[in-house]
Amino acid sequence: MLTTIPTTLAKRMPITPAQILPDTSLAELRAIRASWAQSARDLEYPEMAYKIASWLGREVILHPSGRAFRVWSSKDVFALVREYSEKFIPALNTNLIVRSLAVFTGQPDTRRSNLVDQILLSEQLSKVAYWRWQIVGDETVEMEANYFLPGRWFNAFLCAEIEADGVIRQARSEQIENERLVLLAEMLAGQTV
C-alpha cells in the first residue's frame, strides 16, 4: 500500500528576529513571541537578567516620586529592575510585591537629567525584554504581557552571571558572619555579670 506524504508541513518557528518575514500575519507574530517567551522562561533567562541587574546594578532614585530602580549596563545593553510593595493582603498578613525587568539596547538620551529617563525616554533604544512577577509570601506568579526577544544582547548577561553569583555568595557570607557575631555577643554577655 502506498502512503502519501502531506505536502503542507508546518512552518519552522523563527529563532531570531532576523528570520521573521515582512508578510508574517498577526497570529503568527503572536505565536512567535509566545514561543520566544516560553523558551526564555524554560531557560530561566528573565530570572537571570533580574538577578544580575539587581546585584550588579546601581540604585537610581527618581525625584520627586521617590521610585527606586536598579540600573545595570554593559556596552549598549541597559537593564532596569524595580521591586515594590503594591498592597497589603490582610488574609495572608503579607504584602503583594511586584518585580519588574525591562531590557533595552542602543544608546541612551544623555540630554536627560537622570539615568532612568535617559533610558526610558531615548528614541535610540529598543526594548528587547519586559518581564513582571507578583510575589505573595512564597508564591511567585508571572504577570501578563511578558516578552523576551532573542538576540546577541543577552550575551552581556551570560558574561555577567559569574560576577553576580560571586557578589551574592559574598553578601550571604557576610550576612551569616554578622548574624554569628551578634549571637556570639548576646551569648557572651553573661560572662561579665
N, C-alpha and C positions, 0 to 999 in steps of 0.2 A: 504494500500500500504506500502510495506516495503522499507525503505530508507537505503542506505548503508553509512557507515561512512568511510571516506577516511583513508587508512592505513598509509599514509605518512603525518606526522604532521611536521610542521616547527620546526627546531631545536631551542631550547631555547638559547638566546644570553647569553654568559658567562658574569657574572657581576664582576669577578675578574680575574687577570692573571692566578691564580692557576687553574681555570676551563677550560683553553684552552688546548685542546688535542694536542699531538705532530703531529698528521697527519692532522691538520686543513689546509685547502687549502689557497692559497694566497688570493683568492677572499673573503673567509670567514674572514681571518685575517684583510683585509682592511675594511670589513663591521663592524667587532667588534670594530676596532679602531675608525671608524667614529661614531659608536653608543656611545662609551665612550666619545668622544669629544663633541657630541651633548648633552649628559647628563650633562657633566661638564658645558657646555655653558648655558643650561637651569637653572642650579643651581647657575650660576654666580661664579663658583669656580675660573676660571682664574683671573677674576677681583679682587676677594677677596685676592688671593695669591699675585697679583701685589700690591694691596693696603698695605698689611701687610709688604711685603719686602720693599716697598718704604718708609713707615713711620717708621718702626722699625729697618730697616737695617742701616748699616753704609756705608758711602761712601768710595770707593776704587778707586783711580785714577791710571791707568796704565801708566807707563813711558817707552819710550818717546812718545807714541802715544797720551797721554792725555785723553784717553777714560775713562769716569766716569761710574762706576757701583755702585749700592747699593746692599749690601750683607747681607742677613738675614739667621740665622741658629737657629735650635732648635734640640739638640742632633745630630742625624745623617741625618738631613734634611737640605739642603742648597739651598737657592733661590738667583738667580742673576736677577736683573732688570736693565734695561737701557732705557733711553729716550733721543732721539737725533733728531736734525733737519736734514732732508735728502736733501731737496731742497726748494727753494723759488718758489711759484706759482704766477707769476705776475697777471694773470687774476683774482685771488681771493685776491691778496695782503696779502698773508699769507704763512707760511712755512708748508711743509709736515713734520709731526712729526711721528717718529716711536717709539713705545714702545715694549719692548720685556721682556719676562719672561722665565726663564729656572730653573727647579727644579731638584735637584739631591738627591739621598740617598746613604749612605755608608760613607766611610772615605776619607777625602782629602789627597793629597800628600803633607805632611808638609816639604818635601825637597825643594819645590819651594819657590821662594822669596816673592811672594805676594799671597794674599788670592784668588784672581780670578784665577790665574794659578793653585793654589793648588786644586781648584775645577774643572776647565775645563780640566786639564791635568791628573787628577787622574785616574788610572786604577781600583781603588777600589770604584768608584762612578758610579751609573747608573742614566741616565736621565729619569725621570718619567713624566715630563711635559715640553712642549715647546709651547709658545703662542706669537703671534705678532699681533700688531694692527697698522694701519695707521690712523693718525688724520689730517684732513684738516678743520680748523675752528672748527665748532661744530659737524662735522660728523666724526664718528669713524667706520672704516671698518676693519674686520679681514683679516689678510693675510693668504695665503695658508699654508698647511703642519702643522697646529696646532695639537697637541695631548695632551692627559691627561690620564695617566694610573691610574685606581682606586687602592687604597691601604690604609693601615694604616698610611702611611706617611702624608696623608692630615690632620690627627688629630692634628698635630703640628700647622697647620694654623687655624683650628677651635678653638683651645685653645688660640691662639694669637689675634683673631679678636676683642675681647672686649678691650684689651690693645690698639690695633691700633686705634679703634674708639675713645677711650679716648684721645689719642695723637692728633688725628685730631680735635676733639672738642676743646681741649686746644689751639691748633695752630690757629684755626678760632677765638676763643675768644680773643686771644692776638692780632690778626690782626685787629679785629674790634676796640679794645681798642686803639691800636696805631693810626688807622685812626681817631678815635674820638678825641684823644689828638692833632693830627696835625691840624684838622679842628678847634678845640676849640682855639688853639694858633693863627691861622690865623684870626679867628673872633674876638678875644680879642685884637688883635694888635692895633686896632683903639682906644682903651681906653687910650693909653699912648700919643696920639697926642694931 
